[in-house]
Amino acid sequence: MNIPSNGSAFRNTRFKQKQASLTLAVLLVISLFQAGCGQTDTSQYRASVKASADSMAQFLLKKEYTSFARFTHPKIIEMLGGREKMIQVISQSLSQMDSSGFKITGVVIGAPGPIIRADNQLQCILTQNMQMNVNGKTNATLSNLVAVSFNEGKSWVFIDCQKKNLEEVRNVFPELSNKLEIPDRH
């Protein structure tokens, strides 16, 4: 290539490089802005899932099993034969526990873990510390709850992991994200 002695081709190439760099920088700023705007603010979800879990725990303590059932994952309700059957099973089981000297005296729900989006669901893990009076002695059990929202955090349902790991829980609930981290409670 012949370079003109006045260097106009060289200046033209440098101008194009600067223009390309500027365009790239503008695109980078725009994409960062859009990514920032598109991020989910999980604070609203964290507050709603915690409030839902606390409500569920209070309904359990008050023996309001119909209200408690609203927070139960639909698949669990289905597995127990429907909502009415589930309420009956819970009521009978807890009544038998009471008559055997086992009484739930308190439930403390921990802070929610990271909120994960899996398809059309929001999911997270919470800890549940259940205090029981067992024949006059206080006992506490720590377990994990998987929280699931099908409506962008407006309402939440829960799965008690009962000391199971994620793989075991996903055998029954394969739609759960493999990014959920269930702490070991064995």
N, C-alpha and C positions, 0 to 999 in steps of 0.2 A: 504494500500500500504506500502510495506517495503521500508524504506529510507536507502540506503547504508550508511555506516558509513563515507565514504569518501566524501559525499555530491555531488556526480556527477549528480544525478537526479535533485537536487535543482539548481545546476549551469546550467544544460541543460534547465530547465524551465525558468530561468531568461534570458538565452541567447535567447530563443524563444520569450520571451516578449519584449526584447530590439529590436530584429529583426523585430517583428511585429510593434512596435512603430516607428522604423526607416522607414519601408515600408509605413506606414500610413502618416508619415511626408512628405516623398518624393511624394506620391500621392497627398497630399494636396497642396504642392508647384506647382506641375505640373498642377493641376486643376485650381489654382489661376492664373497661367501664361496663361493658355488657355482661361480662362474667361476674363482676361485683354486683350488678343489679339483679342478675339471675340467681344468685345464691339464696338459699332458703334461710330465713331467719328462724332458727330452731327455738328461740326463747319462748315464743308463743306456744309451740308444740310441747315444750318441756313443762310449761306451767299447766297446760290442759291435761297432759297425761298424768302428772302428779296429782292434780285435783281429782281426776277420775279414779285413780287407784286409791286415794284416801277415802273417797265416797264409797267405793266398793268395800273397803275394809270396815267402814262404819256400819254399812248395811249388814255385813256379816255379824259384827258384834251385837247389833240390835235385833238380830234374827229376822230381819226383813228380807227374806229369801227371794221374793218376787222382784224387789228392787235390785238385789244382789245379782240376779240372773241377767239383768240388762248389761252387765259388764263381763259376761262370759262369752268366750269365742263361739261363734255359731257352730263350728264343727264339734265342739264339746257338747253343746246342747243336742245336736243331732245324734252323737254317739250315745247319749244317755236316754234317747227315746223322745226327745222334744222338751220344750220349756217346762210344761207342767210336771212331767216325769222327773226332770232334773231337780225342780224345786222340792218335789216329794222326797227324792233320794237325799238331798242335802239336809232337809229338815229331819228325816229319820236318822241319818248318820250322826248328826250333831246332837240329837236328842239321846241317842244311845251312848255317845261319848260322855255327855253330861251325867247320865245315870251311872256310868262306870267310873266317875271321879275325874274325868278329863273336861276341863272347861277353858275355853279360849277367853283370856282376860284382856288382851290388847294386841293390836297389829300396828307396826310402824313401817311405813313405806319409805324407802330410801330415794335419793335423787335419781332421776332417769339418766341412763347412759346416752351415748350418741344416738340421735335420731337418724334412721336409715330409710331411704326411699327404695322400695322394692316394687317394681311395676306400679300398680295403682294404690299401693299401701305405704303407710308410714309405720315403722317398727322400732322398738327399742327394748332395753332390758332395765328392770328395776329390781331392787332387793326388797324382800319382805321379811321382817322380823316379827314372828308370831310368838306372843307370850301365852303360856298355858299354865293353869293350876292343875297339877296332877296329884290327886290325893293329898292336898294340902301343901305341896311343894311347887315352887315356881320353876318353870322350865321354859326355855326359849329355843325356837328353831329358826334358822335362817335359810331362806330359799330364794329362788329367782322367779320373776314374772316376765313373760314376754308380752309386751303391749303392742297392739295392732290397731291402726285406724284405717278405715276404708273410705273416709270422707274428709281427708286433709286436716285431721286433728280435731274435728268438731266433736267426735265421740271416740272412745277407746274401749276395746275389749281385751281380756287378759287370758293368758295361758300360764298356769302354775307348772313350772318345770319339774317340781318334785325331785330334785337332786339329779335330774337327767342332764346330759351334755347336749350340745346343739345337734349333733348327728342323730341322737336318739329322738329329740323333739321333732326334728325335720322328717323323720320316718313317718310321723303322723301328720305333720304340717309342712309338706314339701315347699310351699310357697314362701316360707320364711327365708330371709336373706342369709347367705352363708357368711356375711360380714358381721352378723350379730355375735357378740362375745358374751357367752354365759360363763360366769365365774364358777370354778369348781367348788361344790358344796359338800363333797363326800367326807 
